[in-house]
Amino acid sequence: MESRPPALTIKFIYGISEKYPEEVMIIDKLTLYLREWIQRFMTNKDLILRKIKEMHSDEDMVIVTNMDGSKRAVFVCPFLESQDCLSKLKDYENCAVVVYNTSKNFDFLLKNWEKFSSFKRHFNIHFINPFSSTEKRWAVFPYTHNIVTEKSGLKPGLLALFNNVEPITKEKLEKVLK
């Protein structure tokens, strides 16, 4: 089992895992906070349309079932460090990844743009900074964005979106969520 840096060992007992019922799941505060934030966001966004039938969350995944039976998977990954998020979402046509709005996450998106933009048509990435004094979130649909944007305009266009929300660092998040 991998050990986490001391700041991330702030533990929260979340519940019993469905995969390992005998073990208690432990989830770090950065993931938990981001998961709860996106759940509130989706719930609030649905207040008028009332399309959501149920929302189920597990450790780092939120599954939304709509009234029409369609499902949406949202993988909560505070910091993009690999493309594992795509493998977790491969079984869902409508899916998203939620990350904090950090420079490292933005750079990871640019470096792996080809992989993200060819993944799925109904896949998007939400960049969140709940503590921003301006906008709190921006999102991109890589597949669609890749079609409508010239290659030379990709980085400046994404950078404009990124700068609409104040960037945050892992260290600042750890301090704020102590």
C-alpha positions, 0 to 999 in steps of 0.5 A: 500500500502506498503511503501518502505525504503527511498533509494528505494523511488527514483521514476521513472514514467514509464508509464500507467499501462495496468491493472490500466490505470488511475494510473501512474506506479512507479517503483524503480530504482533497478528494472528498471535498472535490467530490462533494463540491461537484455533487452539489454543483450537479444537484444545483444545476438540476434544480429546474430541469429535474433530470437526475433520478439518483446520484451514487458516490463511491470513493472517487466516482460519482454515478448519476442516473437520469430519469430517462435511464441514461447514466453519467460517470464523474471521476474525481481526481484532484491531480492529474498524474496519469491517464488512469482516469480514462480507463476508469471511464471506458464503460461510460459513454457520457463521462467526466473528470473533475480536477482542481484548477492547478497549473500542473493539471493544465500542463498535463491536459496540454501534454496529453491533449491527443489522448483526451481529445480522441477518448469519447465524444461526450467526455469533459474535464472540469477544472475547479477552484472552490476558493477562487474570488472570480469564477469557480469552474471551467470545463472543456469537451476535448473531442469537440474543442479539438474539432472547432479549434485550430491547432495553433489556437489550442494553447491560447484558447485553453489558457484563456479558459484556465485564467478565468478561474484563479489557479490554486496549488496543492499546498494552498489546498492542503492548508485551506482544507486542514 
